[in-house]
């Protein structure tokens, strides 16, 4: 029998780390061997999104940004103890108070002030120093045991793309997920845009077709109370389906075939409240075009001087998390696929301009993960901030779904029968994660080699259904204190 092949990668990872993390002249990470370097591949590597780093990677990256060199001391090991993940679903009172006290500290990095006389080397040096100071402040927040901070973008190259989009744009559209708008909204980004004095913010609530009229009304009331002047409800998926149906009909017409009867798209609307109306494609285009009065007022920054169309066409910046539908919104507005769609950061490498019409130009920013607070790691997984395929603990996120989605909707939507509560238990209790996973696995025939239900496989499918909106739950606004029906418009689709 041939010897068993070793699959350990620890030694190789250490060697790769020692050989790859060396600074170049511009402070970026580069390989040791300088021959046969693919410049295009190296440039793409610099633009790779970095939302999660190991302790060693973060230490090395900070050292490179600070342009410092550290010499290892052999046989001088120090063991650091880290806090362990606690299985809980809701934050404690102390944690909620800590989040409220530190919410204003969740800032985004600012680009240092510069002018036409500033050289590229001076600007890059100022940017690195400012970025490193921002990282230090967030590291202090992460040391607070009462705060659970989400992964956030740690690559300065990606933030540079945001700076360029904000500088170039007259209007910055921040796209958020309608099921939990506050999680995907960056208040400091709005402050950064408003600091120019003339630029405007728009909060575009995407996936709003998943919300009921009552839920949209509650969020509209919260936005009004929070002095959010420009917001709109929108569904890129709904408008994309309309475009696909229109193209299919046009294709059949060109072939001279009979057209099937098309049922009109019916949406749940509140005719008496225009605030909660779902905008269609034409409505959104007209809404954006209504800001053309900014053309004469917006001041030109040094980067705007080279832009020929800056003062003749409205520049609309599109910013948002990787999984909120930013690229889908752009594709709908362009009426064609111009931007690749992905649920992970890094698909769009650089900001790009797209000529929408004779009135507007879209500035697409790479998907950015902003720093924010969440109750537990289970909330991060359930909201798509952490990879579902790479998770190791799946029962806590599924338990969160069981608490949010009623038992009857889970049974009807998935065609399963959950075990009823025992006589000594509360008859109205929520189903447990084990009950849901085992029932789903048995129903689908997901079994392990030992004949047990494959709960891990079932958990990944259910969590992806939750993130994709098949299982729809809408978080309440902070102003809602009483009972809240968070089940979305479709329940389980």
N, C-alpha and C positions, 0 to 999 in steps of 0.2 A: 504494500500500500504506500503510495507516495506521501511524503511528509505534508502535514497540514499547512496550508499557506497562511502566513501571518497577516493579519488585517489591521494591526495597530498603526495609528497615524500620528501618535504623539511626538515621536522623534522627528518625523518629517515636518510636522507643524513648527517645531522649535527651530529647525534649520531654515525653513522658509521665512520665519519671522526674523531671524538674524540676518538673512541675506537680502530680504526685500525691503525692510523698513530703514532705508537710508535716504537722507534728504538730498534733493538736487539743489541747484542754484536758486530756484524759485520757491523752495520750501516744500515741494510736493514729494510724495513717496515714489520711489523708483527702484528698479531692480539693480543688482550689482553689475551685471554684465552690460556694458554700454554698446557692444557690437550687436548688429542685427536687431536694433530696436525698431519696432513698428510704431511710428509716430502717431498714427491714427488710433492704434490700440492703446497707447499710453495716454492719449488725450481722453479717450473714452473711460479709461480706468480712473482718471482724476475726477470724472464727473459721476462716478458710481455713488448712489445714495448710501449713506451710512447712518442708520437709525439705531443700530445696536452694535456695541463694541465690547470685546472682552477687556478685563482690567489691563492686560498687557498692551493691547492695541490702543486703548485710550491713553495710557501712560506714554507710549512711544509717539503717538500723534501729537499730544500736547508738548512733548519735548521738541519735536520737529518744528511745531508752530512757534515755540519760544526760542528756537535756534540755540538750544542747549545740548550739550553732550554729556552723557553719563557713562561712567566706567563701572562695570559689574565687579562686585566684590565676591570672590569665591568663598564658599563655606561660611557665608554670613546670611543664613536664611532667617526670615521673620515670618511667622504665621499670623495672618490676619483673619479675624473672625467676622463673618457677615451675618446679618439677620436672616432668619429662615422665613419662608413663606408660610403664612398662617391661613388655615382653611376657614375663611369667613366670606360672607357675601355682602354685608352692609358695613359702612364705616361707623366707627364709634363717634360719640359726641365730641371727644377730644380731637379726633381726626377731622371732623367737619369744621370745628373751630380753627384748627391749624390751617386748613385749606383756605378758609375765608380770610385769615390774617395774612397769608402769603400769596393771595391770588394776584395782587398787583406786581409781584416779583417775577411773574411768568412773562418775561419780555422776550422779544426777538432781537437778534443782533442788528445794530444800525450801521449803515455805511458811514465812515468818517467824512466830514466835510472836505470838499476838494473844489478846485477851480481849474481853469484851462492851463495855468502855469504849473500845476502839480504833475510831477513825472510819474510814470507807471511804477517805478521802483518805490518811490515814496508812498504812493497810494497803497500798493500791496503791503508794504511794511505797516502802515497805519491800520489796514484792514486786519492783518494777522494779530496785531496787538489788541485791537478792539474785540476781535472774535475770541481770543484766548481769555480776556477778562470776562466776557459773557459766559464762557464755559465754566470759569471758576465760580461765578455767582450761582449758576444752576447746580454745580457740584455741591455747594453748601446746602442748597435746598434738599438735594438727594440724601444728604447725611441725616436729615431730620427723620427719625423713625416713625413719626406720625403722618408723614406725607408719602404717598405713592405716586411717583411721577411716571408718566408714560414715556416710551421711547420717543426720541425726537431727532431731527436731522443734525448730524454732527460734521458734515462735510461743508467746508466754507465755500467750495466752488458752487454748490447748489444754492446757497444763500446769495451768492453774487448774482445769480440769475434773477432772484427775487428783487434785489436792489435795482437791477437794470429795468425790470418790468415796471416797478413803482416809479422810477425816475421818468420813464418814457410815457406813461399812461396819464390821460386826463381823468379817467374813471377806472377804479379797481373793483372788479366783481369778485367777491369772496363767496365761493360755492360751498354749501354745507348740506349735510344729510338731514332731511326733514324729520327722521325718526329720533334724532338727538342733536338738534342744531347747536347747542352750547358746547358740546364736546368738540365739534369740528370748527368752531368759530374762534378766531384769535382777536381778542379785544385790542391787544397791543399793535397788531397789524393795522387795524382801523385808526389807531392813534398815530401810527407812523405815516399813514397816507394823509391824514388830516393835518399833520404838522406842516405840510407845504402851504396850507392856507387856501388853496384853490382846488385841489384835487378832491374828488368825491368818492365815497364808499357806497357800494351796493351789496346787500346781503341777499343772495339768490338761494332760496330754500328748495333744493332739488328733491326728487322722489316724493313730492307732496301728494301724488296720486295715491300713495299708501295711507294717507291720513284721512280721517273722516272730517266733515265740516266742523264738528264740535272741536276736534283737536286742532285744526288749523285756526279756528277762532280764538282758542285759548293762547296759541302761540302769537297770533297777531296782537292780542291784548297785551301780552308780555313785551313784544317789540315796541309797541306804542308807549307803554309805561317806562321802558328803558331808553326812550328817546332815539330809537332807530328810525331815521327819517326815510331811508330808501331800502325797502325790502319787497320781495315778490315771491310767490309760490309758483313752482315750475316742475315739470316732469320731462326729462330728456328721453327717457325710455318710451313714454307715451307718444311724444312727437316723432321719435324715430320709427315707431310702428306705423304712424300715419304716412310718413315719407315712403316707407317700404311698400305700403299698400298702393300709394299713388303711382310709384314706379311700376309695380306689377300690372296695374290697370293700363298704364300707358303702353306697356309692352304688349299686352293682349290686344289693345286697340290697333297697334302697328301691324299685328298679324291678322287683323280682321276677324278675330274670334269673338264669340259672344261673351259679354262681361257678366260675371256673377253679381247678384244683388249685394250691394255693400251696405251693411248696417251702420248707421251713424254712431260715432263714438259718444257714449253717454257718460258724463262725469257727474259726480255728486257735488253740486254747487249750491251756494247760498245766494239766491238772487238778490237778497236785500243787503248784502255786505260785499262790496267790491274788493275789500282787503284780502279775502280768502279765495278769490277767483284764481283758478289755474290758468296761467298765461299759455297761449299757444306760440308757435314760432313767430308768426307775424306780430303778435302782441309784444313779445320780448324784443324783437328788432326795433319796433317803434318806441318802446320804453328806453332802450339804450340810446336811440337817436335823439331823444328829448334832452340829452345832456350836451348837445352840440354848441350850446351857448358858452361852454367853457373854452372854446377854441381861442377866443380873443383874450381871455383872462389868464390862462395857465402860463406861468413863467417858464422860460426855456432854461434847462440845466446845461452844463457843458456837453453832456452826451446827446442832448436834443438838437444842438446846433447843426449836426450833420444829418439830421432827419429832415428830408425835403417835405414830407407830408405832415409834419407835426402840427403845423398851424393851419392846415387845410382839411385834414380829416381827423375825426375823433379817434383817439387811441384808447382802446378798451383792454385793460389788463385782466386776465383770467387766472385766478389763484385758488388753490384748494388742496385738500388731502388727496392722496392717490386713489381713493375708493369712493369718492363722493359724486362722481359723474362729471368731472370737469371736461375731460376729453370727449365724452358723449355729447355734452352740451355744445362744444365747439363744432363737432361734426354735424349736429342738427342745424346749427345756425348757418354753416357753410353748405348745407344740403348735400354733402358728400363726405366721404371718409378722408379727412385731412390729417388726423392725429390718431396714433395708435392708442388703443384702450388697454389698460392694465390695472390690477388691483394692488400692485406693489410699487413702492417708490423706485424711480430710476428709469422708467420707460422713456420719458421725455428727457433728453440729456441737456439741451440748451433751450433758452427761451426763443420762440420763433414768432414772426409776424405773419398774419394771414389777412389778405385784403378781402374784407367781407363784401363791401359794395362801394359806391362812390362817396359814401358818407363816413364809413367806419373802417378801422383796422383793428383786428384782434391781436393781442400780445399774449401768447400762451406761455405760462411759467411752468417749469417742472413741478410735479407733485411734491408738496412739502408737508412734513409731519412736524407740527408745532408742539412745543412743550405744554403740557397741561396735567391736571391732577385727575386721578380716578380712585375709586374705593379699593379695588383689589386687582390682581393680575387676571382674575376670571373676567372682570369687566373689559379688560384690554382685549382678551381673546374674543369675547362675544361681540365687541364692536369692530373687529377686524384690524385692530392695531398690532396684534401679534399673529404670526403665522399659525394657522390651524393645523397644517400638515406637520409642523415641527413641535407641537405642544406635547408635553409629557403628562401633565395632569389634566384630564378631561372631565372629571366628574363635577368639579366646582363650576365651570362655565355652563354645563348642562343643567345643574341645579338652579342656576340663575334663570335659565329659560323656563324651567318648571314653575318657578315662582311668578313669572310674568305672564305666561300663557295658560289660560284655564284648562282644566282637565278635559272638558268636553270638546274643546277645539283641537287639542292634540289627538284625541281618539278619532274624531271625525276626519281630520285632515290627513292623518297617516293610516287610517283604516286599522287601528289597533285597539285592543281592550286592555286598559291598565288595571293592575290589581287593585281592588277596593281597599279602603282603610280597614284595619282590624277593629273588632268590636270595642276594644279598650282605647282606641285612638280617636282623635278628632275626625269626624266623618267628613268635614269640609277641608281637611288638610290638603296641601299641594302634593302631587306625586313626587316621588324621589327620583334622583338621577338614575339609580340602579333599576328602578321599575320601568322608567321610560326606555332606557337603553336595552334592557333585556327584552321588553315587549317588541320593540322595533327590530332588534336583531333576529328574534324568532320569526317575526312576520316576513322578513326579507330573506331568511335563510342564511344569515351571516353567523357561521359557527367556526370555532377554533378547531385545531387538530384534536383537542381533548374533548370535543363534544359540548363545549360551553359556548354561550352566546358571545359573539365578538363585539363587545361593548365599545372598544376603541374605534373600530370601523364605523359603527352606528353613530358614535359621538361626532366624528368628523363630518358625516353627512348632515346630521341635524344642525350642527353649528354653522356649516356653510349655507344651509337653508335659512338660518336666522340672519346671517350677514347679508345674504342676497335678497332678503325681503320676502322669501316664501313663507317664513314664519314672521309675521309682522307685529312688532311691539313699538309703540311710540312713547317716549319718555315725557313726563309732564313738565311744564314750565316751573321754575322755582316758586312762582306766586301761587301755585295750586297747592293748597294744604290739606284739603279733604280727600274724599275718594276720587280715584282717577281710573277711567276705563281706557287702558293703554293698548287694547287690541286694535290693530290697524284695520283699515277698511276691508281687506280681503281675508283676514285671518290666516289661513294656510292656503296658498294658491297652488 
